[in-house]
Amino acid sequence: MKLTREEKNWILYDVGNSAFVLLVTTIMPIYFNYLAGNAGLSDAQYLAYWGYAASIATLITAFLGPVIGTLADTKGFKKPIFLISLIIGTVGCISLGLAKQWTIFLVIYIIAKIGFSASTIFYDSMLSDVTIEERLDNVSSQGYAWGYIGSCIPFILCMVVVLGADKIGISLETAMIISFAIVAVWWFCLTIPLLKTYQQKYFVERQQHAVSASFKRIGNTIRNVRNEKKVFIFLLAFFFYIDGVYTIIDMATAYGSALGLDSTGLLLALLATQFVAFPCSILFGKLAKKHAAEKLIGICIAAYFGIAIFAMFLQHQWQFWMLAVLVGMFQGGIQALSRSYFTKIIPAKQSGEYFGLMDICGKGASFVGTTVVSLVSQLTNDVNKGVGMIAFMFIIGGILFYIAARAENASSCSVK
């Protein structure tokens, strides 16, 4: 079946915000490396401070996520709170270009990433409102797929401006200001269709004291989720395996820069990731019609374990290109299917608060991953050893996900 208008507009937001994700994983770390180099920071310090900033942003979002997610489940609240987080993210993105000192740059980056991360909580929870259960896997996969390919448009524009700054006759600082503005405008404009058409179908009725009521609901949910075995174990599994995924996304360019690889080559390799991820994400959505989502997620976890081991021995530019292609093959699949799988096993009217809990696991895991990589890199003065720590998360996550999938199958059988 063709995508509905609501589904298309929901997917468009992924196209918009993915431009910020691509900026964070490519051009932004390189610019931070430029600012850090001017301040006399070493490669190990640069990678460590970038990792710490990413960790702080994800940790703050992890604490805020369940609260604002639960509040957004209240009737009429989800769209306004989503808009506020969008504005914080886009304004922060533009402001990054104005920072001339590495410390100020990192502070603004943290604020912008908090806005972005908060918006994705509400965006993910909107999935059950814009489509039906039978189409969840496909629509979720389409979101990631078009997000990957669509984000290449502003990214290529940014690359032309940054890499051609000398020929255009502008400074690198001016080129970065233009690039951050391009991404922010792209992100905001592609959100407008969703803001116009989105209707919150599943919600909790508004109470007199909505804020205090949201705190009570999240407290009850946290207590009850431990009794929902399939949800609880999945969240534990997700915490571990998505740790590696998010850490690789957050630190890929920083890792390559720390190894001394060519900046232009890094950007082109990560652009290749987007092009590979587009068809592979759609493929996983189609495969989910014939094969169980849990089986496909398990394959992705195993593949990422191999990727983490490979990354540990990375030294040359061609190896980074191979890493970029491998990541592109499984990145969209593991994220999209995890999102749709979780949507199926939670109550629709509490999607905001449950995705807030999922965000604790996702962002909390990313905090652990980036912090561990940063600490090990700084203590050993060897970035390869730091990256190698990611593999352990996929082992633990894979085992827990297998247990969670069995619990879900047992639950389904008992219902039948």
FIZABA-140390 format. One record per residue (C-alpha): residue in three letters; x, y, z. Coordinates in steps of 0.05 Angstrom, whole numbers. Layout:
# FIZABA-140390
aa  xx  yy  zz
ALA  X  Y  Z
...
This chain:
# FIZABA-140390
aa  xx  yy  zz
MET  0  0  0
LYS  22  71  -14
LEU  43  115  43
THR  -12  160  71
ARG  -3  235  78
GLU  8  229  153
GLU  60  175  143
LYS  97  216  91
ASN  98  278  135
TRP  124  236  194
ILE  179  209  149
LEU  197  280  126
TYR  217  298  197
ASP  268  241  195
VAL  295  272  130
GLY  299  339  166
ASN  331  319  232
SER  379  269  199
ALA  416  329  170
PHE  435  349  241
VAL  456  278  257
LEU  501  277  195
LEU  529  345  213
VAL  545  320  284
THR  580  258  258
THR  620  290  202
ILE  634  365  195
MET  623  385  268
PRO  678  342  299
ILE  727  365  245
TYR  711  438  261
PHE  718  423  335
ASN  785  392  319
TYR  804  457  285
LEU  784  498  346
ALA  817  449  394
GLY  881  449  353
ASN  884  525  356
ALA  879  519  432
GLY  936  469  434
LEU  897  406  452
SER  927  338  434
ASP  891  287  391
ALA  874  244  453
GLN  848  305  490
TYR  807  326  430
LEU  774  258  425
ALA  763  255  500
TYR  730  324  507
TRP  686  311  447
GLY  664  246  478
TYR  651  278  545
ALA  607  332  513
ALA  566  278  477
SER  561  241  543
ILE  535  302  581
ALA  483  317  528
THR  457  245  527
LEU  457  239  603
ILE  415  302  611
THR  366  278  558
ALA  362  210  592
PHE  339  243  656
LEU  290  291  622
GLY  263  241  572
PRO  214  201  614
VAL  186  263  648
ILE  173  304  585
GLY  152  241  549
THR  100  226  601
LEU  76  298  601
ALA  70  295  525
ASP  22  236  530
THR  -29  284  560
LYS  -82  304  510
GLY  -60  364  469
PHE  11  367  497
LYS  53  326  450
LYS  56  374  390
PRO  72  437  431
ILE  128  404  470
PHE  155  374  406
LEU  156  444  376
ILE  194  473  435
SER  248  419  431
LEU  253  431  355
ILE  264  506  366
ILE  318  492  419
GLY  354  445  371
THR  351  489  309
VAL  370  554  345
GLY  427  517  378
CYS  450  490  311
ILE  454  560  281
SER  490  586  343
LEU  545  534  336
GLY  573  573  277
LEU  582  634  320
ALA  626  599  372
LYS  701  615  365
GLN  727  580  427
TRP  724  505  436
THR  693  508  506
ILE  636  553  483
PHE  627  509  422
LEU  618  447  466
VAL  567  483  511
ILE  524  503  452
TYR  532  434  422
ILE  505  402  486
ILE  444  448  485
ALA  430  435  411
LYS  437  360  420
ILE  389  361  480
GLY  337  396  437
PHE  348  346  380
SER  346  285  426
ALA  282  309  461
SER  248  320  394
THR  263  248  373
ILE  228  221  436
PHE  162  254  414
TYR  175  237  341
ASP  184  163  356
SER  122  162  400
MET  82  193  343
LEU  91  130  301
SER  30  95  331
ASP  -12  157  316
VAL  6  162  242
THR  1  89  221
ILE  -28  21  239
GLU  6  -38  272
GLU  13  -79  207
ARG  53  -22  176
LEU  97  -4  235
ASP  160  -40  211
ASN  155  -13  140
VAL  139  59  159
SER  194  60  212
SER  244  33  162
GLN  222  83  109
GLY  234  139  159
TYR  307  119  171
ALA  317  103  97
TRP  293  170  70
GLY  327  205  128
TYR  394  176  106
ILE  388  195  33
GLY  351  261  44
SER  403  287  93
CYS  455  281  38
ILE  426  343  3
PRO  444  395  57
PHE  507  356  73
ILE  533  361  2
LEU  517  436  2
CYS  556  443  67
MET  614  404  39
VAL  617  449  -22
VAL  618  511  23
VAL  669  483  73
LEU  717  449  24
GLY  711  505  -26
ALA  717  562  23
ASP  783  587  -5
LYS  758  586  -77
ILE  694  622  -57
GLY  736  673  -19
ILE  710  663  51
SER  743  639  116
LEU  731  571  147
GLU  694  605  204
THR  646  638  155
ALA  637  573  118
MET  618  538  182
ILE  567  592  199
ILE  534  582  131
SER  536  506  139
PHE  503  506  207
ALA  450  554  182
ILE  435  509  121
VAL  424  449  166
ALA  380  486  216
VAL  335  515  162
TRP  330  448  127
TRP  312  414  193
PHE  259  465  212
CYS  226  471  143
LEU  218  396  134
THR  183  392  202
ILE  127  441  181
PRO  85  388  143
LEU  85  343  205
LEU  65  401  250
LYS  7  417  203
THR  -23  347  198
TYR  -4  310  262
GLN  -62  291  307
GLN  -51  257  374
LYS  -98  196  371
TYR  -74  160  433
PHE  -69  201  497
VAL  -82  206  571
GLU  -138  254  589
ARG  -116  322  614
GLN  -118  331  689
GLN  -120  393  732
HIS  -46  388  750
ALA  -17  358  688
VAL  56  365  709
SER  49  331  777
ALA  4  278  746
SER  58  263  694
PHE  108  251  750
LYS  59  202  784
ARG  48  165  719
ILE  121  157  704
GLY  132  131  775
ASN  77  79  765
THR  105  60  697
ILE  175  50  724
ARG  148  6  779
ASN  103  -34  732
VAL  153  -43  676
ARG  193  -91  720
ASN  132  -137  720
GLU  126  -134  644
LYS  181  -183  629
LYS  183  -174  553
VAL  187  -98  558
PHE  237  -97  616
ILE  286  -146  586
PHE  281  -114  518
LEU  299  -46  549
LEU  359  -78  583
ALA  381  -109  517
PHE  369  -44  480
PHE  412  -7  531
PHE  472  -50  514
TYR  468  -62  439
ILE  446  8  420
ASP  505  33  461
GLY  553  10  408
VAL  510  37  352
TYR  503  108  381
THR  576  110  402
ILE  599  93  332
ILE  552  146  303
ASP  575  199  353
MET  649  187  348
ALA  664  159  279
THR  693  223  250
ALA  728  241  315
TYR  759  172  316
GLY  784  179  244
SER  811  248  257
ALA  848  224  319
LEU  881  170  276
GLY  905  225  230
LEU  863  204  170
ASP  847  254  115
SER  787  298  133
THR  759  300  63
GLY  764  224  58
LEU  727  217  124
LEU  670  261  100
LEU  663  225  34
ALA  665  157  69
LEU  609  177  116
LEU  570  204  57
ALA  577  135  27
THR  547  107  92
GLN  483  147  78
PHE  476  121  7
VAL  487  49  30
ALA  440  57  89
PHE  382  81  44
PRO  369  16  5
CYS  390  -28  64
SER  339  5  110
ILE  283  -5  60
LEU  307  -77  50
PHE  301  -91  125
GLY  231  -62  124
LYS  211  -110  68
LEU  246  -169  101
ALA  205  -155  164
LYS  143  -175  125
LYS  170  -245  115
HIS  215  -254  175
ALA  205  -239  249
ALA  233  -171  269
GLU  269  -202  329
LYS  308  -248  282
LEU  330  -189  238
ILE  350  -148  299
GLY  392  -207  323
ILE  428  -209  256
CYS  443  -135  261
ILE  471  -142  332
ALA  518  -198  308
ALA  540  -156  249
TYR  555  -96  293
PHE  597  -140  339
GLY  640  -157  279
ILE  643  -83  259
ALA  668  -64  329
ILE  723  -116  326
PHE  743  -92  257
ALA  745  -19  281
MET  793  -38  336
PHE  847  -52  284
LEU  832  7  239
GLN  894  45  215
HIS  886  64  142
GLN  837  106  101
TRP  812  46  60
GLN  794  10  125
PHE  752  70  146
TRP  716  66  80
MET  701  -7  91
LEU  677  8  161
ALA  631  63  134
VAL  599  15  84
LEU  589  -40  136
VAL  557  9  185
GLY  510  34  130
MET  486  -37  116
PHE  459  -49  186
GLN  451  20  219
GLY  381  35  193
GLY  356  -36  203
ILE  375  -42  276
GLN  347  27  293
ALA  283  22  253
LEU  264  -48  274
SER  280  -34  347
ARG  233  26  344
SER  176  -12  311
TYR  186  -74  354
PHE  181  -32  417
THR  119  4  391
LYS  85  -64  384
ILE  97  -86  456
ILE  77  -22  493
PRO  9  11  506
ALA  -6  60  450
LYS  -35  115  494
GLN  28  114  537
SER  76  116  479
GLY  108  181  501
GLU  127  157  570
TYR  150  88  546
PHE  193  120  492
GLY  219  165  547
LEU  241  102  583
MET  270  75  518
ASP  308  141  511
ILE  338  130  580
CYS  366  65  554
GLY  388  93  487
LYS  417  158  512
GLY  442  128  577
ALA  477  74  537
SER  508  126  491
PHE  533  162  553
VAL  567  98  577
GLY  596  83  509
THR  626  152  494
THR  652  158  565
VAL  686  90  564
VAL  717  103  496
SER  741  172  520
LEU  769  146  586
VAL  805  85  556
SER  833  128  499
GLN  858  180  549
LEU  887  131  599
THR  922  86  548
ASN  936  141  497
ASP  910  91  446
VAL  844  107  411
ASN  839  37  381
LYS  836  5  450
GLY  782  55  469
VAL  739  37  409
GLY  750  -37  421
MET  710  -33  486
ILE  646  -25  445
ALA  646  -98  425
PHE  630  -121  496
MET  564  -82  494
PHE  541  -121  433
ILE  556  -187  467
ILE  514  -170  528
GLY  459  -137  487
GLY  454  -197  441
ILE  446  -246  498
LEU  393  -203  532
PHE  355  -192  468
TYR  351  -267  456
ILE  320  -274  525
ALA  272  -216  511
ALA  250  -247  444
ARG  236  -313  478
ALA  194  -278  531
GLU  154  -242  477
ASN  142  -307  439
ALA  120  -341  503
SER  73  -284  517
SER  43  -287  447
CYS  32  -362  452
SER  -2  -355  520
VAL  -49  -302  491
LYS  -67  -347  433
